[in-house]
Amino acid sequence: MISGRAGCGLQYAVKRSGSAVGYCALSIRCGTRDEVGFHSGIAHFVEHTIFKGTTKRSASVINGYLDRLGGELNAFTTKEEIVFHATVLKEDLPKAAALLFELATCPTFPEHEISTEKGVVIDEIHSYKDTPSEDIYDRFEEMLFEGHPLSGPILGTAASVKKITHDELISFVKEKFRPEKMAFTIVADIDEKKMEKDVLKLVGKFMESSEGSATAAEVNGSAATDIWNGANRFDKTLNKRNHQANCIIGGFAPSLYQERERLATVLLCNILGGPASNSILNYVLREKNGWVYGVECGYTQYSDSGMVTISLGCDKHNLDKCIRTIEKEIRKLQETTLSERKLKAAKKQLLGQLSISSDNGETQCLSMGKGLLAYGKITGDRKTKDLVDAITAEDVREMAQVIFDPGKLSRLIYI
């Protein structure tokens, strides 16, 4: 792998793979939390409408450009990122890469396309409202981070989306899409030095060098800035007249920059309610008792905080039993350290899951971009293994005590 920083401040990384398919992504450190001064949902709306035209191509040309090559063009928005990415045959990678740079540096946001896309996004907002398992998660996060930019819904609201204008979109991109807040990544079966040369050529074509570019520390943030301590605790039940009860229990967690605590939390969540059927809550609630179709313990990491949630959906008459069981299993993790055998097995399972996930070229490409934006570097598999191996049973127990402290946990129920 080769990585570096161009003169304009943009970071890049290229990695050789053994596949005929090539992947590229342009990641921008700008998401929903950066909408202060703009209408809610504008980051996501930019992601939608940026494909609707540039100074060089119309929407129809953009939509069919990679399709005709058998490739795919996509994008997504999070609270802290907007990412544009493409998948093509490796010989078509230069075309895909050039298109991503073009989209990010010279979009036009035609008025008629804005009007059409508002209907699409508002329909998307309504569809989330009609899906309790999606809506409850957004509502929980909104309540937990109340008073902070992280509380804003990624999609915005129907009312706020209607108010977004062409000039506002242009202003948002001009202000937020700065090269020093961007990372471009490629995974393909092409010589890495050649890929690096091509990337720098594209950067030179679409972006100007800047002597005053921000430093990596200014762009990527500083370590250990977890400013949340449970001040927004709540316990709320809303009558949604649903057939099924939905519940989220959770609270604040370590940030991206609290390395040891963060990795201990990742391991804890995987043990408690990871995707495998042998995770504690999956086994007890689903496999053993059949009370739920699915239960998950998730961990979302942000630059200055994090959030751990236990989410489930069940028949209403099973809800109290599920909650009592969750509390019981959490207490066990808080009061008893894992045996050496169980800890070793849990680490192996987590590392196996990470390895299988990262074996996908697209996943690698997107992960590389996230690593560059967050840390200014990419953590290799060996380093990740060493960090996970260093976690102790006491680390896991301590995080269970801190994160699942009853005095700091919040709960939201839809019935």
C-alpha positions as a printed Julia matrix, in Angstrom:
415×3 Matrix{Float64}:
   0.0     0.0     0.0
   1.13    3.56   -0.79
  -0.34    6.59    0.96
   0.43   10.28    1.11
  -0.87   13.84    1.04
  -1.07   15.98   -2.11
  -0.01   19.63   -2.18
  -3.6    20.8    -1.84
  -4.0    18.83    1.39
  -6.0    15.87    0.06
  -4.9    12.52    1.51
  -4.74    9.4    -0.62
  -4.0     5.68   -0.4
  -3.73    3.03   -3.1
  -3.63   -0.71   -2.55
  -3.05   -3.52   -5.01
  -5.53   -6.4    -5.04
  -5.83   -9.57   -7.06
  -9.21   -8.84   -8.62
 -10.28   -7.78  -12.1
 -12.62   -5.31  -10.39
 -11.38   -1.91   -9.22
 -12.78    0.24   -6.43
 -12.33    3.94   -5.75
 -13.83    6.29   -3.2
 -13.72    9.99   -2.41
 -14.44   10.48    1.31
 -15.15   13.94    2.71
 -15.03   14.81    6.4
 -18.35   16.6     6.32
 -21.69   15.2     7.45
 -24.89   15.99    9.26
 -23.07   17.48   12.24
 -21.61   20.14    9.94
 -24.98   21.61    8.96
 -24.94   24.47   11.49
 -26.1    27.56    9.6
 -27.76   25.45    6.89
 -31.1    23.67    6.68
 -31.21   20.26    8.34
 -30.6    17.42    5.89
 -28.52   19.45    3.43
 -25.49   17.1     3.62
 -27.64   14.15    2.57
 -29.41   16.27   -0.04
 -26.04   17.27   -1.53
 -25.21   13.58   -1.8
 -28.43   13.04   -3.77
 -28.27   16.06   -6.04
 -24.55   16.18   -6.79
 -25.18   13.53   -9.47
 -27.63   15.83  -11.23
 -25.08   17.74  -13.24
 -21.6    19.27  -13.37
 -20.09   22.01  -15.5
 -18.97   19.24  -17.86
 -21.85   16.69  -17.89
 -25.62   16.57  -17.56
 -27.5    14.29  -15.16
 -28.36   11.83  -17.94
 -24.72   11.57  -19.01
 -23.56   11.05  -15.42
 -26.21    8.4   -14.75
 -25.26    6.37  -17.8
 -21.51    6.94  -17.82
 -20.44    4.03  -15.62
 -23.54    1.95  -16.36
 -22.38    1.57  -19.96
 -19.11    0.17  -18.64
 -20.9    -2.34  -16.42
 -19.86   -0.35  -13.36
 -21.64    1.17  -10.39
 -21.67    4.68   -8.94
 -22.95    5.25   -5.42
 -22.8     7.49   -2.35
 -23.81    7.69    1.3
 -23.96   10.23    4.12
 -23.26    9.77    7.83
 -23.15   12.18   10.76
 -19.48   12.92    9.97
 -18.86   11.92    6.32
 -20.1    12.13    2.76
 -18.64    9.4     0.56
 -18.82    8.96   -3.22
 -17.6     5.62   -4.53
 -17.48    3.58   -7.71
 -16.92   -0.03   -8.76
 -15.67   -0.79  -12.28
 -13.42   -3.13  -14.21
  -9.83   -2.21  -13.38
  -9.14   -0.85  -16.88
 -11.98    1.66  -16.44
 -10.77    2.92  -13.06
  -9.27    6.19  -14.42
 -12.7     7.15  -15.83
 -14.46    6.38  -12.55
 -11.86    8.27  -10.49
 -12.07   11.34  -12.74
 -15.86   11.33  -12.43
 -15.73   11.33   -8.62
 -13.38   14.33   -8.61
 -15.56   16.1   -11.14
 -18.7    15.57   -9.06
 -17.07   16.94   -5.91
 -15.42   19.99   -7.47
 -17.84   21.35  -10.08
 -21.48   20.39   -9.4
 -24.18   22.7   -10.75
 -27.36   21.63   -8.88
 -29.88   22.48  -11.63
 -33.09   24.02  -10.26
 -35.43   21.51  -11.92
 -33.4    18.59  -10.58
 -33.54   20.03   -7.06
 -37.32   20.18   -7.2
 -37.57   16.57   -8.39
 -35.12   15.25   -5.84
 -36.9    16.94   -2.94
 -39.87   14.67   -3.62
 -37.58   11.61   -3.6
 -35.9    12.54   -0.3
 -39.18   13.47    1.42
 -40.59   10.1     0.38
 -37.48    8.49    1.9
 -38.11   10.38    5.15
 -41.71    9.15    5.26
 -40.63    5.56    4.56
 -38.33    5.68    7.6
 -41.21    6.95    9.73
 -43.22    3.94    8.57
 -40.46    1.56    9.74
 -40.43    1.5    13.56
 -37.05   -0.24   13.85
 -35.46    2.57   11.8
 -37.42    5.46   13.26
 -36.77    4.48   16.9
 -33.02    4.45   16.34
 -33.03    7.97   14.85
 -35.28    9.2    17.67
 -33.05    7.64   20.33
 -29.92    9.26   18.91
 -31.71   12.59   18.59
 -32.73   12.49   22.26
 -29.34   11.25   23.51
 -27.38   14.0    21.74
 -29.98   16.73   22.27
 -28.33   20.15   22.11
 -25.4    18.96   19.97
 -25.04   18.83   16.15
 -24.88   15.01   16.35
 -28.57   15.02   17.28
 -29.69   16.05   13.79
 -31.35   13.41   11.59
 -29.26   12.52    8.54
 -32.25   12.87    6.2
 -33.43   16.1     7.78
 -37.16   16.75    8.02
 -39.72   17.15    5.27
 -40.08   20.82    6.23
 -36.33   21.54    6.21
 -35.7    19.73    2.93
 -38.4    21.78    1.22
 -36.5    24.97    2.15
 -33.12   23.98    0.67
 -32.14   26.2    -2.27
 -29.71   26.08   -5.17
 -27.57   28.85   -3.68
 -27.46   27.06   -0.33
 -26.23   23.85   -1.98
 -23.49   25.73   -3.82
 -22.49   27.51   -0.62
 -22.39   24.25    1.39
 -20.14   22.51   -1.11
 -17.85   25.51   -1.47
 -17.48   25.85    2.31
 -17.28   22.16    3.3
 -15.71   20.29    0.36
 -12.14   21.4     1.05
  -9.26   19.25   -0.25
  -7.63   19.04    3.19
 -10.83   17.38    4.45
 -10.86   14.79    1.66
  -9.36   11.33    1.21
  -9.19    9.45   -2.08
  -8.65    5.69   -1.99
  -8.22    2.97   -4.62
  -8.11   -0.82   -4.43
  -7.33   -2.5    -7.75
  -5.02   -4.95   -9.49
  -2.79   -2.2   -10.83
   0.77   -1.31   -9.91
   0.62    0.92   -6.82
   3.14    3.46   -8.11
   1.13    3.84  -11.3
  -2.05    4.29   -9.28
  -0.38    6.94   -7.14
   0.83    8.8   -10.23
  -2.67    8.75  -11.74
  -4.24    9.99   -8.51
  -1.82   12.91   -8.21
  -2.46   13.79  -11.85
  -6.21   13.94  -11.15
  -5.66   16.02   -8.04
  -3.59   18.47  -10.04
  -6.31   18.7   -12.67
  -9.24   19.32  -10.33
  -7.71   20.96   -7.26
  -5.31   23.83   -6.66
  -2.3    23.5    -4.39
  -2.51   25.43   -1.14
   0.41   26.56    0.97
  -1.93   27.17    3.88
  -3.55   23.73    4.03
  -4.66   22.55    7.44
  -2.43   20.14    9.3
  -3.45   16.52    9.86
  -4.2    17.3    13.53
  -6.48   20.2    12.58
  -8.35   18.12   10.03
  -8.52   14.8    11.84
  -9.23   16.12   15.31
  -7.49   15.52   18.58
  -7.48   12.52   20.85
  -9.75   11.77   23.79
 -12.34   14.51   23.33
 -15.29   12.59   24.78
 -17.41   15.42   26.16
 -20.58   13.48   26.92
 -21.27   11.98   30.34
 -24.92   10.98   30.38
 -26.5    14.39   31.02
 -29.32   13.65   28.57
 -30.55   10.47   30.27
 -34.2     9.56   29.56
 -36.7     6.71   29.88
 -39.61    7.17   27.53
 -42.4     5.02   26.11
 -44.34    6.18   23.04
 -47.6     4.65   21.88
 -47.19    4.06   18.15
 -50.04    1.57   17.89
 -47.66   -0.96   16.38
 -48.24   -4.7    16.36
 -44.71   -5.23   17.66
 -42.88   -3.52   20.52
 -39.52   -1.95   19.67
 -36.98   -1.05   22.32
 -33.56    0.6    22.47
 -31.44    0.68   25.61
 -28.14    2.52   25.5
 -25.94    5.45   26.28
 -22.69    7.23   25.61
 -19.5     5.36   24.7
 -15.84    6.06   23.84
 -14.95    8.25   20.85
 -12.85    7.33   17.84
  -9.75    8.63   19.57
  -9.97    6.68   22.83
  -8.16    3.69   21.39
  -8.02    1.17   24.21
 -11.51    1.94   25.51
 -12.89    1.91   21.98
 -11.5    -1.51   21.13
 -12.6    -2.94   24.49
 -16.1    -1.62   23.7
 -16.07   -3.22   20.24
 -15.2    -6.56   21.84
 -17.78   -6.12   24.6
 -20.58   -5.37   22.13
 -19.63   -8.35   19.98
 -19.74  -10.65   23.01
 -23.03   -9.24   24.26
 -25.03   -8.81   21.06
 -22.87   -9.24   17.98
 -24.13  -10.73   14.71
 -23.22  -14.33   15.58
 -25.91  -16.61   17.01
 -23.64  -17.43   19.95
 -23.54  -13.85   21.24
 -25.09  -13.7    24.69
 -28.33  -11.88   23.86
 -28.86  -13.68   20.56
 -28.54  -17.0    22.35
 -30.7   -16.2    25.37
 -33.44  -14.11   23.76
 -33.74  -15.8    20.39
 -32.15  -19.24   20.28
 -33.1   -20.38   23.79
 -36.42  -18.63   24.46
 -37.66  -17.51   21.03
 -38.77  -14.13   22.39
 -37.31  -12.04   19.56
 -36.59  -12.37   15.86
 -33.37  -10.46   16.32
 -31.45   -8.47   18.91
 -28.32   -6.41   18.38
 -25.78   -4.53   20.44
 -24.36   -1.78   18.23
 -21.55    0.71   18.72
 -21.4     3.96   16.75
 -18.14    5.91   16.99
 -17.81    9.64   16.48
 -14.85   12.0    16.76
 -15.89   13.42   20.14
 -18.2    10.74   21.53
 -19.83    7.43   20.8
 -23.07    5.55   21.38
 -23.81    1.96   22.37
 -27.32    0.63   21.81
 -29.1    -2.64   22.46
 -32.04   -2.81   20.07
 -34.78   -5.41   19.69
 -38.28   -5.98   18.41
 -40.68   -8.46   20.03
 -44.3    -9.23   20.83
 -45.54   -6.78   23.44
 -46.13   -9.47   26.07
 -42.45  -10.5    25.84
 -40.98   -7.02   26.26
 -40.65   -6.98   30.06
 -39.05  -10.43   30.04
 -36.56   -9.3    27.4
 -35.61   -6.17   29.34
 -35.15   -8.09   32.61
 -32.98  -10.66   30.84
 -30.83   -7.97   29.21
 -30.28   -6.32   32.59
 -29.37   -9.68   34.13
 -26.8   -10.5    31.43
 -25.25   -7.03   31.68
 -24.85   -7.43   35.44
 -22.97  -10.69   34.88
 -20.49   -8.91   32.59
 -20.1    -6.1    35.12
 -19.54   -8.35   38.13
 -17.48  -11.22   36.67
 -14.41  -11.09   34.45
 -14.33  -13.38   31.43
 -12.25  -16.53   31.77
  -9.04  -16.71   29.77
 -10.63  -19.31   27.5
 -13.75  -17.21   26.8
 -11.73  -14.05   26.23
  -9.43  -15.82   23.77
 -12.42  -17.28   21.87
 -14.12  -13.87   21.76
 -11.02  -12.2    20.35
 -10.6   -14.87   17.69
 -14.24  -14.51   16.67
 -13.96  -10.73   16.39
 -10.74  -10.86   14.39
 -12.26  -13.49   12.1
 -15.3   -11.3    11.47
 -13.09   -8.3    10.73
 -10.88  -10.29    8.34
 -13.82  -11.75    6.42
 -15.43   -8.32    6.14
 -12.22   -6.63    4.96
 -11.62   -9.31    2.33
 -14.11   -7.43    0.15
 -12.39   -4.85   -2.07
 -15.11   -2.24   -1.67
 -15.04   -2.6     2.12
 -11.26   -2.16    2.07
 -11.52    0.95   -0.08
 -14.13    2.61    2.14
 -12.32    1.6     5.33
  -9.07    3.12    4.04
 -10.84    6.44    3.43
 -12.36    6.44    6.91
  -8.96    5.68    8.45
  -7.28    8.55    6.62
  -9.98   11.05    7.6
 -10.11    9.95   11.23
  -6.46    9.27   12.01
  -4.41   10.47    9.05
  -3.21    6.88    8.58
  -4.45    3.36    7.89
  -4.15    0.71   10.57
  -2.93   -2.58    9.1
  -4.29   -6.03    9.95
  -1.25   -6.89   12.08
  -1.58   -3.71   14.13
  -5.31   -4.33   14.62
  -4.61   -7.87   15.83
  -1.99   -6.62   18.28
  -4.38   -4.01   19.66
  -7.18   -6.55   20.11
  -4.81   -9.08   21.68
  -3.78   -6.44   24.22
  -7.33   -6.13   25.6
  -7.71   -7.78   29.0
 -10.73   -9.34   30.67
 -10.65   -6.47   33.16
 -10.8    -3.96   30.27
 -14.02   -5.6    29.05
 -15.54   -5.68   32.56
 -14.6    -2.04   33.15
 -16.29   -0.92   29.93
 -19.41   -2.92   30.85
 -19.49   -1.04   34.16
 -18.95    2.38   32.58
 -21.2     2.09   29.52
 -24.03    0.16   31.15
 -24.04    2.11   34.41
 -27.79    2.1    35.31
 -27.51    5.75   36.32
 -26.43    6.74   32.82
 -28.45    4.4    30.6
 -31.38    5.67   28.56
 -34.32    3.74   27.16
 -36.87    4.37   24.42
 -39.8     2.05   23.75
 -42.33    2.05   20.92
 -45.52    0.1    21.6
